[in-house]
């Protein structure tokens, strides 16, 4: 095999038309919600996938019903608007983020804060907003692909915001920006979603499970009734990797429950995007 062949990496850029609606949050700030079509996919990673982990297995078929997912992670501008909606259960800090910018993802928000955001938004709009389930998140991230990343076999920092000092599958070293970037700074996936890899880890609704033995096959959030209150408070799921993480931590099947996935944890690695069900849509041009 030649050096030229060995250095070749597989990356695909997408330009797609989808459907979406924009939720008017107030003060000229909108929230784009993209229609994710239903379908069946293979969740998790095979044993021969590079740098995959046992908690991503066994692979299993999951059937997803159509739903809507935020085109971007929730931005600081969106957060600030909703943080001023009437309180449901807990206070929200309108200016929680370390890396300031209206179009940067909100961070320094806990899982409980994200749930409060969804509840306030639901009351305000009359539609049910939630965190996506793990299965919904991975299905949306993959967007019909089976490779480690929705771009293909690897990624670069020209496509994703992660710590470019750490490579994956012969990718070149890249930038380490040491902070978040504006949402939409990088190309979308096949569903028109941005930053499903990198930038900030994204909270999911589920309880943490050490593997997929007994996981639901209908795309619903997976809750563990055998967990005690302390376990439920400490163990949930984040997906997607962040600006500070290695490339391997950003692959489609990667899932984590470490210190950053405690429900009450607040740090500048974690953000979130919201899911919803609604029938009215319009074309989305990427």
N, C-alpha and C positions, 0 to 999 in steps of 0.2 A: 504493500500500500504506500503510495507516495505521500510526502509531507503535505502537499496541497490537499489531498483527499482527507488526511488525518485532521487538518485544521478546519475542514468544512463543518459548519453548524447549520442546523435546519431551523429557520425562523420564517414565519408567514405573517404578512401584514394584511389586515382586513379592511374592506370598505363595504358597509352593509346598510340596507334600509330596513328599519323595523317599525314598530308602533309604540306609541307612548302617550301619556297624558301629563300635563303639568299642574301640580297642586299649587295654588296661589297661597303663599304663607302670609303675605302682607308686606307692605313697604317695598313693593316691586320685586320681592324675592320669591322665586318659584322652586319647586322640587320636581324634577323630571323622573317619572316612573315608567320604566320600559316593560313592555309585555314580553314575558318569557313563555314561549309555547310549551305545551305539555309534551311529554315523551318518556321513554324508558332509557336508562343509561346504566353503565356499570360503575358503581361507586367504589372508591378506594384505589389502591395501587397493587399491581402484580408483584410477586416476590423478586422478579428480576429488574424492576425499575430502579435505576440508579439512586442511591441514598434515600430510598423509601424506608418506612418503619413499620413494625408489626402492628402498631395501633391503627394503621390504615387498611387492615385486613380483618377478615377475609373479604375479598371483592364480592359484591352482591348486586343483583339487579334491583333498581328502584324505579318506580313509575311515578312521575311528577305530573300533577295537574297544572294547567296554565295559572300563572300568577304574575304580579308586577313586582319589579325590584328597582331600587334606586339606580339611576344611570351612573351616579357617582356616590362615594361615601358622603355622609352628611357633612356639609361645609360649616365653617364658623358663622357665616352670615345666616344660614338656615337655623343653626343652633340658637343663635342670639334671639331670633324672632320667636321661636317656640318656647325658649326659656322664659319669655315674658307672657306666655299664655297662662291662664289660671292653673294653679297648682292642683295636682290630683293626690299624690301621696308624699312627695318629697320636693325639696327646693332644688333648683338647678342654678349653677353658676354660669351666667351668660358669657363670661370671659375666661373659661377654664384653660384654654389651650396655651401651650408654651410657644409654639411656632406661629406667630400671629399672621393673619391674612384672611380676608373675607372668603376667598375661594380655596383656601387650604382646608384639609379635613379637620374637623373638630377632634381633639384628643384630650387626654387628661379627664376622661369621662368613664365612669364605672358601668358595669352591666346594668345595675339598678338605675343609673342615670339614663341610659339608653332606653330602658323599659318605660321610664317616666316620660321621656320624649315621645315615644310611640303612643302612650295613653293620652297625653295632652293633644297630640295631633289627631288622634281618633275622635276625641270629643269635639274638637274644633271643626272637623270636616264631615263627621257622620260616617266615615269609612274606617274599617279596621286596619290599623297599621301595627305591624309587629316586627320583631327581628326575624330574619329568615331562619329556617331550620338548617342544620348541617347539610342535609341532603339537597335542599333547595339551593343552598350556597354553592356546593360543589357542582351541581348540574348547571347552574348559571355561569360559573367560572369556566367550566369546560366548553360550554357552548357547542356541543356536538363533537368535540375532539377527544382523543384517547391518549394523547401524548402527555408527558409530565407537565407541560405548560400549554396554555391555549395557543401560544405562538408556535409551538412545535416542540422539538427535543431539548431546547435550552432557551435562555434569555440573555439579554445584554442590558446594560444600564442606559442604552439609547431607547429602550422600550419599557423599562420598569425601574422604579426607584427602590434600590436595595443597596447593601454594602458591596460595591463593586470590587473590593479587595479579595472577595471569595467567589470563585468561579464554579460552574457546573457544566459537566459534559463538554470539556474542551472550549468553553466560551472564553473570550479574552477578558482580562481584567478591565474594569471600567471605573466610573466615578463613584466616590463615596460622598454624597451630598451632606450627610450628617444632619438632615432635617427633612421635613415633609416638603412636598411640592404641591402646587395648585392642582386640584382635581381636573382631569381632562388634558393634562400635559402630555400624555402618552397615548398611542393608538388603542382603540377599543377592541374587544373580542368580537366573535361572530354574532353575538346578540346585541352588540352596541353598548356594552358595559365597560367602563374604564376602571383601571387600577384594581382589578381583581387579584393581581399579583403585586405585592409590595405596597409601599407608601405607609399604610397603617394596617395592623391586625384588625380584623372585623369580628365583633361579638356575634355569636349565634344564640338561638333560644334554648338549645338542648342542655340537659345535664351531661357531664362528662362520662364517657365509658371507655375502658381501656382498650377495647377492640370492637369489631362490628358483630360479634356473636350475638344473635338475637335481635339485631337492629330491624326496625320497621322497614317495609318495602314500599310504603305508600308516600314517602316524602315528608311525613309529619315529623315534628320535633320529638326527640326520644327522651323521655323522662324516666327516672329511676325511683320508683316508689319505696325501694328498700333503703335509700339514702336517709340518714338522719339530717336534722336541720343544719348542723355544722358542716357536713359534707356538701349539702346543696349550696351553702353560702360560699364554699371555697372552690367548687369544681364545676366549671362550665367550659365552653369551647371558644377559641378564637381561630380564625382562618386567614390565610393569604399572605402572611409575612409582613414586614415593615421596612422602612427606610434604613433601619439599623441592622437588619438580618442578612444572613447569607442567602445566596441564590437558592440553595436547596430548601430553605425554609419557606420559599414562595411557591413551591409546586402545587398543582391543583388539588392533590389529595392530602397535603400536609395539614395536620391538626395538632393543636397544642392545649395543654391544661396547666402549664407551668405557672410560676408566680404571677405572670401577667394575665392569667385567665381566672383569677379569683374574682368573684362577682363584685366585691367591693374595691378591687384594685383600681387605682388611678395612676396612670403614667402616660408619657408622651409617645408610646408605641401603639396604643389602642384607640380605634374609632369604630364606626359602624355604618351600615346602610340599612334601609328599611324595606319591608315587603308590604304588599297590599293586594286586594282584589277589587277590580273596578272595570266596567264594560266599555267606557268611552275612551277611544284612542284616536290618534292621528299619526301620519307617517313621520318617521324619525330618520333624518339624513345624517350619516356620519361622514 
